[in-house]
Amino acid sequence: MEHPEFLFDASPKLEGETTWQAPSNIALVKYWGKHGVQLPKNPSVSFTLSTACTTTTVAFQPKATEDKVSFELLFEGQAAPAFHPKLAAFFERITPYVPFLRQHQLHITTSNSFPHSSGIASSASAMAALALNIMSMEQMAHPELSETAMLRKASFLARLGSGSAARSITGPMVVWGVHDAYPGSSSLFGVPFEAVHPVFQSYQDTILLVDKGQKKVSSTLGHNLMHQHPYATQRFQQADDHMGALESILREGEVEAFCTLVE
């Protein structure tokens, strides 16, 4: 198994319902380009957007067969078959780490406080909220699982559905991807960055909606454009350098340097 630290023995069959809300996030240094199974080509750091969020409820009960994860989805109160392929791929990726899902029928009800696929990271908040519900199921079977371990695994699972979802489990600022300036940083999950100067702790984002339609190029397609791109190496190095510079800017409260670098 690729990451045995995230494995538990098969859980008993469960029945119940859980609900989680997860925020979207906006990157200050953006990850763009990935490799392997949802691993970033460069580290990133983001602010979570606490009111741009997804609320997801998962009702679950045992089923007779254990071949694959069975689920039904309602988005904003309506059936949403367009989301099924991405969800099916997500469940296929995560079931080695949460094999009990194969034993259950899932009824997923989800809604956003903002338009999906419009440029705000709706897949990040959606996958994070779903991963948190799944981890609540695991905690029912394994109450010894600590909150820290639960949130870390939720970030690990969410990443397998949407890379930036690794940064939507906690907040208000999260690092994803390995960088020497951020102890404990990992490409497998996001970690909170807490050494933030008070001047940045009251920052807020204002989002102006000019079009509720879906963006023409999805994030997945955009990431694929980095393969064999002539400036990819330089872009990854620039992002890495910016991450190093931003750490001291955030810690020391250097507002002018923050604005220049992030813009």
C-alpha positions in Angstrom: 0.0 0.0 0.0 1.3 3.4 -1.0 0.6 5.3 2.3 0.0 2.7 5.1 -0.1 5.5 7.8 -3.6 6.3 6.5 -5.0 2.7 6.7 -7.3 1.2 9.3 -8.7 -2.3 9.5 -12.0 -2.8 7.8 -14.7 -1.2 9.8 -18.0 -2.7 10.8 -21.1 -1.8 8.8 -22.6 1.6 9.9 -25.9 3.4 9.7 -26.4 7.1 10.3 -26.0 10.6 8.9 -23.3 13.2 9.2 -23.0 16.9 8.0 -19.9 19.0 7.4 -19.3 22.5 6.0 -15.9 23.2 4.4 -14.6 26.5 3.0 -13.2 27.2 -0.4 -9.7 28.8 -0.5 -7.7 31.3 -2.4 -4.0 30.7 -3.1 -1.5 33.4 -2.3 1.1 31.3 -4.1 -0.8 29.0 -6.4 0.1 25.4 -7.3 -0.2 24.8 -11.0 0.9 21.5 -12.5 0.7 18.1 -10.8 2.3 14.7 -11.0 1.7 11.2 -9.7 -1.7 10.9 -8.0 -2.7 14.5 -7.3 0.7 15.6 -6.1 1.8 19.3 -6.6 4.7 20.3 -8.8 5.2 23.3 -6.4 4.2 24.1 -2.9 1.3 26.6 -2.3 -0.3 28.5 0.6 -3.8 29.9 0.8 -6.4 31.8 2.8 -9.6 29.9 3.5 -12.8 31.7 2.4 -15.0 31.0 5.4 -18.3 32.2 3.8 -17.6 30.7 0.4 -18.3 27.2 1.5 -19.9 23.9 0.7 -22.3 22.1 3.1 -22.6 18.4 2.6 -24.7 15.8 4.3 -24.0 12.1 3.9 -26.6 9.5 5.0 -25.3 5.9 4.9 -26.6 2.4 5.5 -25.2 -1.1 4.9 -25.7 -2.8 1.6 -25.5 -6.5 0.5 -22.7 -6.3 -2.0 -19.2 -4.9 -1.5 -18.0 -4.5 -5.1 -17.7 -0.7 -5.3 -19.0 2.5 -3.6 -22.7 3.1 -4.3 -23.9 6.6 -4.1 -26.7 9.0 -5.0 -26.2 12.7 -5.3 -28.4 15.8 -4.9 -26.8 19.2 -5.6 -28.8 22.2 -4.7 -31.8 19.9 -4.3 -31.5 18.4 -7.8 -30.0 15.3 -9.3 -26.6 16.1 -10.7 -25.4 13.3 -13.1 -22.7 15.5 -14.5 -20.8 15.2 -11.2 -21.0 11.4 -11.0 -17.8 10.6 -13.1 -15.6 12.8 -10.9 -17.2 11.4 -7.7 -16.8 7.8 -8.9 -13.1 8.4 -9.7 -12.7 9.9 -6.3 -14.2 7.0 -4.5 -12.1 4.6 -6.5 -8.9 6.4 -5.4 -9.8 6.6 -1.7 -11.3 3.1 -1.1 -7.9 1.5 -0.4 -7.8 3.9 2.6 -11.4 3.7 3.6 -12.5 0.2 2.5 -15.6 0.3 4.6 -17.2 2.6 2.0 -17.8 -0.4 -0.3 -20.1 -1.9 2.4 -22.4 1.1 2.4 -25.0 3.0 0.2 -24.3 6.7 0.4 -26.9 9.4 -0.1 -25.1 12.7 -0.6 -26.8 16.1 -0.4 -24.7 19.1 -1.0 -25.0 22.8 -1.7 -22.7 25.8 -2.2 -23.0 29.4 -0.9 -21.4 30.5 -4.2 -21.6 29.4 -7.9 -19.7 26.3 -8.8 -17.1 26.0 -11.6 -17.0 29.8 -11.9 -13.4 30.5 -10.8 -13.8 30.1 -7.0 -12.5 26.7 -5.9 -15.8 24.9 -5.6 -14.2 21.5 -6.1 -11.9 22.2 -3.1 -14.7 22.9 -0.7 -16.9 20.1 -2.1 -14.2 17.4 -1.8 -13.1 18.7 1.6 -16.7 18.6 3.0 -17.2 15.1 1.5 -13.9 13.9 3.0 -14.8 15.2 6.4 -18.1 13.3 6.3 -16.2 10.1 5.4 -13.8 10.6 8.2 -16.8 11.1 10.6 -17.9 7.6 9.5 -14.4 6.3 10.2 -14.4 7.9 13.7 -17.7 6.1 14.5 -15.9 2.8 14.0 -12.5 4.0 15.4 -13.2 6.4 18.3 -9.6 6.3 19.2 -8.8 8.3 16.1 -7.6 11.7 17.4 -8.9 15.0 15.9 -5.5 15.8 14.5 -5.2 12.5 12.8 -8.8 12.7 11.6 -8.2 16.2 10.0 -4.9 15.1 8.4 -6.4 12.1 6.8 -9.4 14.2 5.6 -6.9 16.5 3.9 -5.1 13.5 2.4 -8.4 12.0 1.1 -9.7 15.4 -0.2 -6.5 15.9 -2.2 -7.3 12.7 -4.1 -10.4 14.4 -5.4 -9.1 17.9 -5.9 -5.6 19.0 -5.2 -6.5 22.3 -3.7 -9.0 20.6 -1.4 -6.1 19.6 0.7 -6.1 23.3 1.8 -9.8 23.4 2.6 -10.0 21.2 5.7 -8.7 23.8 8.2 -7.7 27.4 8.2 -7.3 30.3 8.2 -4.1 29.7 6.3 -2.8 26.4 5.0 0.4 25.2 3.2 0.3 22.3 0.8 3.5 20.9 -0.7 7.0 20.4 0.8 9.1 23.5 1.5 12.0 23.9 3.9 10.6 27.2 5.2 7.5 25.4 6.5 8.3 22.7 9.0 6.1 19.6 8.7 4.9 20.6 5.2 3.8 17.7 3.0 2.6 17.0 -0.5 0.2 14.4 0.9 -1.9 16.8 2.9 -2.2 20.4 3.9 -0.9 21.8 7.2 -2.0 25.0 9.0 0.5 27.9 8.9 0.1 29.6 12.3 3.1 32.0 12.5 1.0 34.8 11.0 1.5 38.4 12.0 -1.7 40.0 13.5 -1.8 42.6 10.7 -2.9 39.7 8.3 -5.3 38.0 10.7 -8.2 40.4 9.9 -7.8 40.3 6.1 -10.9 39.5 4.2 -11.6 38.8 0.5 -14.4 40.5 -1.4 -15.6 38.5 -4.4 -17.4 40.2 -7.2 -19.5 37.9 -9.4 -19.6 39.2 -12.9 -20.7 35.9 -14.5 -22.3 32.8 -12.8 -21.5 30.6 -15.8 -19.0 27.8 -15.8 -15.4 28.7 -16.8 -14.4 27.5 -20.2 -11.1 25.8 -19.2 -11.4 23.5 -16.1 -8.6 23.3 -13.6 -7.8 19.7 -14.7 -7.3 20.8 -18.2 -5.3 23.8 -17.0 -3.0 21.7 -15.0 -2.4 19.4 -18.0 -1.2 22.4 -20.0 1.9 22.4 -17.8 3.1 19.1 -19.2 6.0 19.8 -21.6 5.4 23.6 -21.2 8.6 25.5 -22.2 8.4 27.7 -19.0 7.2 25.1 -16.6 10.5 24.6 -14.8 10.9 28.3 -14.3 7.4 28.7 -13.1 7.8 26.0 -10.5 11.1 27.5 -9.3 9.5 31.0 -9.1 6.6 29.6 -6.9 9.1 27.8 -4.7 11.1 31.1 -4.3 7.9 33.0 -3.5 6.9 30.5 -0.9 10.2 31.1 0.9 9.9 34.9 0.7 6.3 34.8 1.8 7.0 32.9 5.0 9.0 35.8 6.5 6.6 38.4 5.1 3.7 36.7 6.8 5.6 36.3 10.1 7.0 39.8 10.2 3.8 41.6 9.0 5.4 43.2 5.9 2.2 44.5 4.2 3.8 46.3 1.2 6.0 43.2 0.4 2.9 41.0 0.8 0.9 43.0 -1.7 3.8 43.1 -4.2 4.6 39.4 -4.1 1.0 38.1 -4.0 -0.1 40.4 -6.9 
